[in-house]
Amino acid sequence: MNISSAIFHRSAPDLESCPDESLPEFAFIGRSNVGKSSLLNMLSGKPDLAKVSATPGHTKMINLFTINKTWRLVDLPGYGFAHVARKDMAKFNHAVSNYLENRPNLRGVFVLLDSSLPPQKLDLEFVQWLARISAPIVLIFTKIDKSSPTHVQTNIEAFKAHLSAWCEQLPEIFICSSVTKQGRSELLGAIEKTLVAERGKSASSPQRSERKRESSKIEQQRAPWNRLL
């Protein structure tokens, strides 16, 4: 996929403030300091698309960018960051979980994981929650240039082993480096594949969409994400 345009569209504090549902959306999320902003800049080919900050948890809104006038890249607030007032955490928590559960045009949730670390409890619980709500999960192991290939592969295999305990089919997995740009073409290719499959498909019926929303409201009461963000 060639990125010909990447334009900031809107920063939304909640689902209701997001733009219309006319374009398919691909959301990116991960723990603080996982390299999300750098990855988004690398993917878009714009070094200043998403602001890179030395302070973990810089992203505090649902930021939407229109790519090639045909789809949206969504930058979601990271989970696990410490530099946010406790009274604000519940608000961000609700906004992001509501978006992930109820956005009908969401076509991919790309979860970023630090390849230099062994499986983290917070990451595992978040991915498990996404699986429970049937989100279209894709895993991205970042910063592969920071560790040896053996170390990276060991951590990936350990994460996969944890997922296999409760996941019938593992999500698609990519490795990347924002420094070397490794993984860029593969990630854009995955998005393009989804967009191609999207074309020609009829929209879900209103009845089906309503059933999904009602189911999500019930599931949200049990979701560990509501306690972890």
C-alpha positions in Angstrom: 0.0 0.0 0.0 1.2 3.5 -0.9 0.3 6.3 1.6 -0.4 9.3 -0.6 -2.1 11.4 2.2 -2.4 11.2 5.9 -4.5 14.0 7.4 -5.4 14.6 11.0 -9.2 14.5 11.3 -10.3 14.9 14.9 -9.5 14.3 18.6 -12.5 12.8 20.2 -13.0 12.6 24.0 -15.6 9.8 23.6 -17.4 7.6 21.1 -20.2 10.0 20.5 -17.7 12.7 19.4 -16.1 10.4 16.8 -16.7 11.2 13.1 -19.3 9.4 11.0 -18.9 5.7 10.3 -18.5 6.0 6.6 -14.8 4.8 6.5 -13.3 1.6 7.9 -11.0 2.3 11.0 -7.9 0.6 12.3 -7.0 1.3 15.9 -3.6 1.2 17.5 -3.2 0.8 21.3 -0.6 -0.5 23.8 1.1 0.1 27.1 2.8 3.4 27.8 6.2 3.8 26.2 5.7 0.9 23.8 6.6 3.1 20.8 3.1 3.7 19.5 3.6 7.3 18.2 6.8 6.3 16.5 5.2 3.4 14.8 2.2 5.5 13.6 4.6 8.0 12.1 6.6 5.3 10.5 3.5 3.7 9.0 2.1 6.9 7.6 5.5 8.2 6.3 4.9 11.4 8.3 7.4 12.0 11.1 5.1 14.4 12.9 1.7 12.7 12.4 1.6 11.5 16.0 3.5 13.5 18.6 6.3 11.5 20.2 6.6 12.4 23.9 9.2 11.5 26.6 6.3 11.4 29.1 4.4 8.1 29.1 0.7 8.4 28.5 0.9 11.5 26.3 -2.1 10.4 24.2 -5.3 11.2 26.1 -7.9 11.4 23.4 -9.2 9.2 20.6 -7.2 10.7 17.7 -8.4 9.9 14.2 -6.4 10.4 10.9 -7.8 10.0 7.4 -5.4 7.9 5.2 -5.7 8.1 1.4 -9.2 9.5 1.8 -10.4 5.8 2.1 -9.7 4.7 5.7 -8.9 6.0 9.2 -6.0 5.3 11.5 -7.0 5.7 15.1 -4.5 6.5 17.9 -5.9 5.3 21.2 -4.7 6.3 24.7 -2.2 3.8 26.1 -3.1 1.7 29.1 -1.0 1.6 32.3 0.3 5.2 32.2 0.8 6.9 35.5 0.8 10.6 34.7 -3.0 11.1 34.6 -5.2 12.2 37.5 -7.1 9.3 39.1 -10.4 11.2 38.4 -9.6 11.2 34.7 -8.7 7.6 34.4 -12.3 6.3 34.6 -13.3 8.8 31.8 -10.5 7.6 29.5 -11.3 4.0 30.4 -15.0 4.3 29.5 -14.3 6.2 26.3 -11.8 3.7 24.9 -13.7 0.6 26.0 -16.9 2.0 24.6 -15.1 2.7 21.3 -13.6 -0.7 21.0 -16.9 -2.5 21.8 -19.4 -0.4 19.9 -17.6 1.2 16.9 -19.3 -0.6 14.0 -16.7 0.4 11.4 -13.7 -0.8 13.4 -11.9 -3.3 11.3 -8.7 -4.0 13.2 -7.3 -3.5 16.7 -3.5 -3.5 16.6 -2.1 -4.2 20.0 1.5 -3.1 20.5 3.7 -5.2 22.7 7.3 -4.5 23.7 9.4 -7.3 22.2 12.2 -6.8 24.7 9.9 -7.8 27.6 8.5 -11.2 28.7 4.7 -11.4 28.7 3.2 -8.7 30.9 0.0 -9.4 32.9 -1.6 -6.2 31.8 -1.1 -7.0 28.1 -2.3 -10.5 28.5 -5.5 -9.5 30.3 -6.2 -6.8 27.7 -5.8 -9.1 24.8 -8.0 -11.7 26.5 -10.7 -9.1 27.0 -10.5 -8.1 23.3 -10.9 -11.8 22.4 -14.0 -12.0 24.6 -15.7 -9.1 22.8 -14.7 -10.6 19.5 -12.5 -7.7 18.5 -10.4 -8.1 15.3 -7.1 -8.4 17.1 -3.6 -8.0 15.5 -0.5 -8.2 17.6 2.6 -6.1 16.9 5.8 -6.7 18.7 7.7 -3.4 18.7 11.3 -2.3 19.2 12.9 -5.5 17.7 16.1 -3.5 17.0 16.6 -3.1 20.7 17.2 -6.8 21.4 18.8 -9.9 19.8 16.5 -11.9 17.4 16.7 -14.8 19.8 15.6 -12.8 22.7 12.7 -11.3 20.7 11.6 -14.7 19.5 11.7 -16.1 23.0 9.4 -13.4 24.3 7.0 -13.8 21.4 6.8 -17.6 21.8 6.2 -17.1 25.6 3.3 -14.7 24.8 1.8 -17.1 22.3 2.0 -19.9 24.8 -0.1 -17.8 27.3 -2.6 -17.0 24.6 -2.9 -20.7 23.5 -4.2 -21.6 27.0 -7.5 -19.8 26.2 -7.4 -18.8 22.6 -8.5 -21.4 19.9 -6.8 -19.5 17.1 -3.9 -17.1 17.6 -4.3 -13.6 16.2 -2.0 -12.5 13.4 1.4 -11.4 14.6 3.9 -8.9 13.2 7.3 -7.7 14.3 8.5 -4.2 13.6 11.0 -1.5 14.3 10.3 2.2 13.9 14.0 2.8 13.6 14.8 0.4 10.7 11.2 0.5 9.3 11.1 -3.3 9.4 7.5 -4.5 9.3 6.0 -1.4 7.7 5.1 -3.1 4.4 3.7 -6.1 6.1 1.5 -4.0 8.4 0.2 -1.9 5.6 -0.3 -5.0 3.5 -2.5 -6.5 6.3 -4.6 -3.3 6.3 -4.9 -3.3 2.5 -6.0 -7.0 2.6 -8.8 -6.1 4.9 -9.8 -3.1 2.8 -10.0 -5.2 -0.3 -12.1 -7.8 1.5 -14.3 -5.0 2.7 -15.2 -3.8 -0.8 -18.4 -5.4 -2.1 -19.6 -6.5 1.2 -23.0 -5.3 2.3 -23.4 -3.4 5.5 -24.7 -5.3 8.6 -28.4 -5.0 9.1 -29.7 -2.6 11.8 -31.0 -5.5 13.8 -27.6 -7.2 13.9 -25.9 -3.9 14.9 -28.4 -3.4 17.7 -27.9 -6.9 19.1 -24.1 -6.4 19.1 -24.5 -3.1 21.1 -26.8 -4.8 23.7 -24.4 -7.7 24.1 -21.5 -5.3 24.5 -23.2 -3.4 27.3 -23.6 -6.6 29.3 -20.1 -7.8 28.6 -18.6 -4.4 29.7 -19.7 -5.0 33.2 -17.3 -8.0 33.4 -14.4 -6.6 31.3 -11.0 -6.5 33.0 -10.2 -3.6 30.7 -12.6 -1.4 32.8 -10.2 -2.0 35.7 -6.9 -1.9 33.8 -6.8 1.2 31.8 
